[in-house]
């Protein structure tokens, strides 16, 4: 029983990180209907930015959160303004957007190879291996903090989308773009804001990842895939659904070790993805709009 | 008009001649005359082809292997070149960047062999790339010596032209177990010891697991494997497998992992306040990266084993090698430079001993080669029963609290004394 409880807490902590990883991808897809393949590249770039701030300026990763959010919000605006806004809207632009954003990811990855080589990097803070005892079992302090940051991001995003004008505008555009135009919402500006926000959230995920894992320029690929699984599980475009999708994936991965060899645990998520796509194409929690 | 009619006819004639020439060329033996089976004559220059991952994810290792290959060639040329049947022949290394890409490694090897007509080949780095590229060398019957492919799967295909200086990862596990066995015999470790094996799901990990399993089976009364789990590369959460290890109350925590997984898993291990009489992550633990990312306290008493270590470098061939690397590249050598240097040296020695650049003769010489070496056994050969893969013990190191990681096994190479059981577990 104790072991099950320990694993359950581990799964919850993992779910926190997974959710943080998927918010950005889900938000952009929910509104622009674009699968942002540069999401993995942003996560990788943010890990490097955090590492640079830590090694060069001795800035603690968690204190660097505001800087990361601002930097990647601007990066998102730049990518949208320079590239994405020229794509055809809706399903007509789906393939182009995949190719374009995949290209952006490749450029980012190769730039990272040029700047930082292929060496693995990791951030070590005073608390990297510190632990906290909960119900007799020890858990990584870092993972608890990552979970906390992820929950704060979830609540903040939810409040933003439900309580502010721009949040409501984002949800409205996600629901019906044409009607928004009719009532005077600047759809182009909403798209720009959404892409910036989604990219900033991917940046946050990269920062959190850099405190937990080693990374190199190839980092971000499995994060992108898992994020995709999560947004499909949770229902495309639903923020709370994303958090629940992250929980399902994390629990499935952690507890599947009782059923399958541990090297197959990552495959469990993809099996879930296929099953959900076949049985409930709108995700486990339905095709809801954001919020 | 006549002229225009005549021109196509002559063009067609030219095309026919070209076609016949091409057909004749295609029917001719694919071997280059420069180094082919009929090459009695000694050429003015020997060209060795090679590709390495100089960019991409394996660029760090690729850059180091490059240094080893270049050093082997430079030292040979410094003496006037390879002695081939009494004539000194200069060596040229034609090295290309395969960008850590399997397809590119294969295509570039094909180009070097068929178009550039290199005489011999020095292999690329990492099991996946060597495995793909070695097929090209085998098909073209060109001696292929590599310092970067360790998996036994490369050498288990019955290939005749492939040779490797990296000993199997099985030997890593076996050498570590031999030291552990000594400690157990001295009464320092539990008997029988409960062993937890966690291995990455790659050929590297599989070979590691086999080494431990075989040793435990051969010493069934002394070792009992209680956990045997593999994990996917770049794992994000190891709590489940670590929980299994904890539940099994293992004494020996034997893991094979690459650096990113080592860092993630060991952080979780430390956070979970786990401790074992013996901890190893295969080759990981003694490198500067480990100390920087986990702290000295986090890596104390971890056992690691590598193919070569600079601590071997205070006498003989090793001293010369270490000194040359420091002079030429301004850095301390690691095992990457050592095994690639040995690959280059073995190939050049085989050419010299064969007294010819005939590929078949050089291949035969390589297969029976047995030369003094900088590697831990002091000798280098490519046993036929191992498919041309060198086999020797690894050097086992242990991280100590003073920041050093002396070689603790084999005894004849030891530069320090190992500690067991892990003192960090007390209290």
Interface residues (C-beta under 8 A of the other chain):
Chain A: X3 X6 X7 X10 X11 X14 X17 X113 X117 X118 X119 X120 X122 X123 X124 X128 X129 X130 X131 X137 X138 X139 X140 X141 X142 X143 X212 X213 X214 X215 X216 X217 X218 X222 X250 X253 X254 X255 X257 X261 X262 X263 X264 X265 X266
Chain B: X55 X56 X57 X58 X59 X60 X100 X201 X229 X230 X231 X232 X234 X235 X236 X237 X239 X240 X241 X243 X244 X246 X247 X259 X260 X263 X264 X267 X268 X270 X271 X272 X273 X289 X292 X293 X294 X295 X298
